[in-house]
Amino acid sequence: MKKPDFTTAFLVDQSPEEVFDAVRNVRGWWSEAIEGATDRVGGKFKYRHADLHRSTQKITELVPGRKVAWRVLDSELSFVKDGAEWKGTDIVFDIARKGAKTEVRLTHRGLVPALECFEACSGGWAFYFSDSLRRLITTGKGQPDSTR
């Protein structure tokens, strides 16, 4: 039986277009130190959190008001045996109207419970996605990492 990919979601009052714009503002909710293009399909950007996590993402899909998707091209996680556990995974943000609200759903395809980093990485997404991105959407100010 296939283990489920990590997924989580939340609802906000803002429009799908506002949510889409916030998700694309990666420096506003994930890390101020993002290097590279985050605003176009084919763009590549690098994320780094101290010496614990480094990864390179390529934007594979941008559908205004509906979807943002990234492919992880490379990763180095220093806190697990296989530091490349994120390599080849996909990070997908689906955006949809749910009645009067907008749902944003994160699915990290390939981040499954069998991976050594699953618990720590799920916790990281809980903060950056469920807390920081939600704050950026609802207040205009996220809590991005400022560590290089």
Backbone hydrogen bonds, N-H to C=O, Kabsch-Sander energy under -0.5 kcal/mol:
donor,donor_aa,acceptor,acceptor_aa,energy
6,F,108,H,-0.9
6,F,111,L,-2.2
8,T,106,L,-2.1
10,F,104,V,-1.8
12,V,102,T,-2.3
19,V,15,S,-2.2
20,F,16,P,-2.6
21,D,17,E,-2.2
22,A,18,E,-1.9
23,V,19,V,-2.7
24,R,20,F,-2.1
25,N,21,D,-0.8
25,N,22,A,-0.7
26,V,24,R,-1.9
28,G,25,N,-1.7
29,W,25,N,-0.6
29,W,26,V,-0.9
30,W,26,V,-2.8
31,S,26,V,-1.4
32,E,145,D,-2.8
33,A,145,D,-0.6
34,I,31,S,-1.1
35,E,46,K,-1.9
37,A,44,K,-1.3
42,G,59,I,-3.2
43,G,40,R,-2.3
45,F,57,Q,-2.5
46,K,35,E,-2.9
47,Y,55,S,-2.9
49,H,53,H,-3.0
52,L,49,H,-2.1
53,H,49,H,-1.6
54,R,76,E,-2.0
55,S,47,Y,-2.3
56,T,74,D,-2.3
57,Q,45,F,-3.0
58,K,71,R,-2.6
59,I,43,G,-3.0
60,T,58,K,-0.6
60,T,69,A,-2.5
61,E,69,A,-1.6
63,V,67,K,-3.0
66,R,63,V,-2.9
67,K,63,V,-2.4
68,V,93,F,-2.0
69,A,61,E,-2.4
70,W,91,I,-2.6
71,R,58,K,-2.6
72,V,89,T,-2.9
73,L,56,T,-2.7
73,L,71,R,-0.8
74,D,56,T,-1.2
76,E,54,R,-3.0
77,L,83,G,-1.0
78,S,52,L,-2.0
78,S,76,E,-0.6
79,F,52,L,-0.5
80,V,77,L,-0.9
83,G,81,K,-1.1
85,E,82,D,-1.4
87,K,84,A,-1.2
88,G,72,V,-3.0
89,T,86,W,-2.3
90,D,109,R,-1.9
91,I,70,W,-2.3
92,V,90,D,-0.6
92,V,107,T,-2.9
93,F,68,V,-3.4
94,D,92,V,-0.6
94,D,105,R,-2.8
95,I,66,R,-3.2
96,A,103,E,-2.3
98,K,101,K,-2.8
101,K,98,K,-1.8
102,T,12,V,-2.7
103,E,96,A,-3.4
104,V,10,F,-2.4
105,R,94,D,-2.9
106,L,8,T,-3.0
107,T,92,V,-2.6
107,T,105,R,-0.5
108,H,6,F,-2.7
109,R,90,D,-2.2
109,R,107,T,-1.0
111,L,108,H,-1.8
112,V,110,G,-1.2
115,L,112,V,-2.1
118,F,115,L,-1.3
121,C,117,C,-3.4
122,S,118,F,-2.6
123,G,119,E,-2.0
124,G,120,A,-2.1
125,W,121,C,-2.6
126,A,122,S,-2.3
127,F,123,G,-1.7
128,Y,124,G,-2.9
129,F,125,W,-2.5
130,S,125,W,-1.3
131,D,126,A,-0.6
131,D,127,F,-1.3
132,S,127,F,-2.9
133,L,128,Y,-2.0
134,R,129,F,-1.1
135,R,131,D,-2.4
136,L,132,S,-2.4
137,I,133,L,-2.6
138,T,134,R,-2.7
139,T,135,R,-3.0
140,G,135,R,-0.8
140,G,136,L,-1.3
141,K,135,R,-0.9
142,G,28,G,-0.6
145,D,30,W,-2.4
